[in-house]
Amino acid sequence: MKITKSLIFSLFIINLSACTGNFTTVKVKVVDQDGLAVEGAEVFAGGRLGIDGENIKDLTDKEGVFQTIGRKNLAVVFRVNKEGYYQTKLRTNKNLQNLIIELRKKKKTTAMYAKKLLLPVPKKREAIGFDFEQADWVSPYGKGNIAHIFFYLDGEYTDVQNNNNELQISFASAGDGLVKLNRATTNSEYQFPYLAPQLAYTNSLTLKYHTSSSSQSFTTYDNSALGYIFRINTKLNSEGEVIHANYGKIAGEFLGSSYTGTTKRKNVGFVEFTYYYNPTPNDRSLEFDWRQNLFQNLEHEEKVKAP
C-alpha cells in the first residue's frame, strides 16, 4: 500500500489524540483578494505553537492549505508571504481548525509623493491652500504653487482639559473632494482599494474636537477610520464627466489643533496627516511603491513605508 504524506499526517493526529488532549490540528487556507487559493505561500506560525514549543513554517499546497499540529488554547501569530503579494500578519486563537487568511496581490505599484506631515498653521480663521507636490502652504505662507486643498483652522487651546478646535477641509474645483473609508477588514499590509473610485466625492469636510472641565466633551474625529481617498485637479466635460483628475489617499484621520507648544511660536496651531499623491493624470492606482517616493531627503519621521 502506498503511504502518502496525508495518510502519515492523519495517523499522527490519531496517535497524538489518543495520547493527550493538549494538541489539535491547525488548518489555514490562504486565498487572494478574489478568494482564489494561493499555492506556495510561506506561512509562519509563531507563538510557540509546535508540540515542543517551537514556531512552525511551511508552504501552502495547491489548494492553498497549510496544516500542522499545534498546542491548544494558544494565540497564534501568523505571518504569510509570497513574491508578488503583500504580507499579511494575524494574531488569533479563534477558528484555528478552519482559518482563512487573505494574501492580496501587488497589481500596480506606483511612484507617488508620500509624506507624514506635521505643518504649522500660520493664521487662524482663513482658508489656506496646500500644495501636495511641494508639501507646503501656497504663497504668501509657503513655497507651494497650486492650492490643491484648503485648510481652515479655528478654536482655542488652553490645556488638555479645555480645548476647542474646528478644522474645515475644502476644495476649489467642482468634482474635487474626499471619499471616507471605514476600517478595513483585511489584515494585509495593503488595506486600501486598488483604485480610487470614480464617484461619491464630497467637496468639504468639517472635523470638531471639544474638551472642557465644565461641560461634556465631544468629537467628530474618527480615529478608527482607514482614511480617505481624494481627487484634485478635476476637469469636467459638458456632460459633467471627468476628463482629467489626479488621485491620492490619506492614511488615517486628519488632525488639526490650536496647540502651539510650551513656548511662544509664530504659528497658531498645526495640521497633521499622512498623504500619498499620484501625480500621473487619470491614474487611479493607490498602490504606493515606497522605493519610488518622489520626495527626496525626507527626515526619518516624515518617511512613509506602508504601501
Salt bridges, closest charged atoms under 4 A:
GLU42 OE2 - LYS57 NZ 4.00
GLU126 OE1 - LYS123 NZ 3.38
ASP131 OD1 - HIS148 ND1 3.61
ASP136 OD2 - LYS143 NZ 3.64
ASP154 OD1 - ARG125 NE 2.90
GLU156 OE2 - LYS124 NZ 3.24
GLU156 OE2 - ARG125 NH2 3.36
GLU166 OE1 - LYS208 NZ 3.93
ASP222 OD2 - LYS180 NZ 2.91
ASP283 OD1 - LYS108 NZ 3.17
ASP289 OD1 - ARG291 NE 3.13
GLU302 OE2 - LYS115 NZ 3.70
